[in-house]
Amino acid sequence: MAMQVDELVVVAEYNTAVEAEMAKSILACAGIYAQIENEYMATLYPGVVRARLIVDESDYKQAKTLLRLRD
C-alpha cells in the first residue's frame, strides 16, 4: 500500500549533503520519512547550494523538535 503524502515542506537547510543525511537519519529513527532536495548540487557546490530536508507537513512540528535537540 502506498504512503499517503499531504504536502512536503522544508524543515531544515544544510551547507552539505552529509549534514542533511545525518539529520535525515535522526528523523528516520523516529519514524519520520524525509527527502533531501538539491543533494547532488550541494555535493558539487558545498556552501553555495544548500541541501534542503523536506518532510510531510503533518510531521513538521515533530521533525523540527527532533532536529533542534540535535543542535
C-alpha positions in Angstrom: 0.0 0.0 0.0 1.3 3.4 -1.0 2.1 6.0 1.7 -0.3 9.0 1.7 1.6 12.3 1.4 -0.2 15.6 2.2 2.3 18.2 1.3 6.1 18.3 1.6 7.6 21.2 3.4 11.2 22.3 4.1 12.1 21.5 7.7 15.8 22.5 7.5 18.6 23.5 5.1 22.3 22.4 5.3 25.5 23.5 3.7 26.5 20.0 2.8 24.7 16.8 1.8 26.4 14.9 4.6 24.8 17.2 7.2 21.4 16.7 5.6 21.9 12.9 5.6 22.7 12.9 9.3 19.6 14.9 10.0 17.6 12.6 7.7 18.9 9.6 9.7 17.7 11.1 13.0 14.2 11.6 11.6 14.2 8.1 10.2 14.9 6.6 13.6 11.8 8.5 14.9 9.7 7.0 12.0 9.6 10.3 10.0 10.1 9.9 6.3 12.3 12.7 4.8 13.8 13.5 1.5 16.8 15.7 0.5 16.4 18.3 -2.2 19.5 19.6 -4.0 21.6 16.7 -2.7 23.8 16.4 -5.7 24.2 20.1 -6.3 25.1 20.6 -2.6 27.8 18.0 -3.0 29.2 19.7 -6.1 28.9 23.2 -4.6 29.0 22.9 -0.8 28.1 26.2 0.9 26.8 27.6 -2.4 23.8 25.4 -3.0 22.1 24.2 0.2 20.7 20.7 0.7 17.1 21.0 1.8 15.5 18.5 4.1 11.8 18.0 3.4 9.1 16.2 5.3 5.4 15.7 5.2 3.5 18.7 6.5 1.9 16.6 9.3 5.4 15.6 10.6 6.8 19.1 10.5 6.5 20.0 14.2 7.9 16.7 15.5 10.8 16.9 12.9 11.7 20.4 13.9 11.7 19.5 17.6 14.0 16.5 17.0 16.4 18.5 14.8 16.5 21.3 17.5 17.5 18.7 20.1 20.4 17.7 17.8 21.9 21.2 17.8 
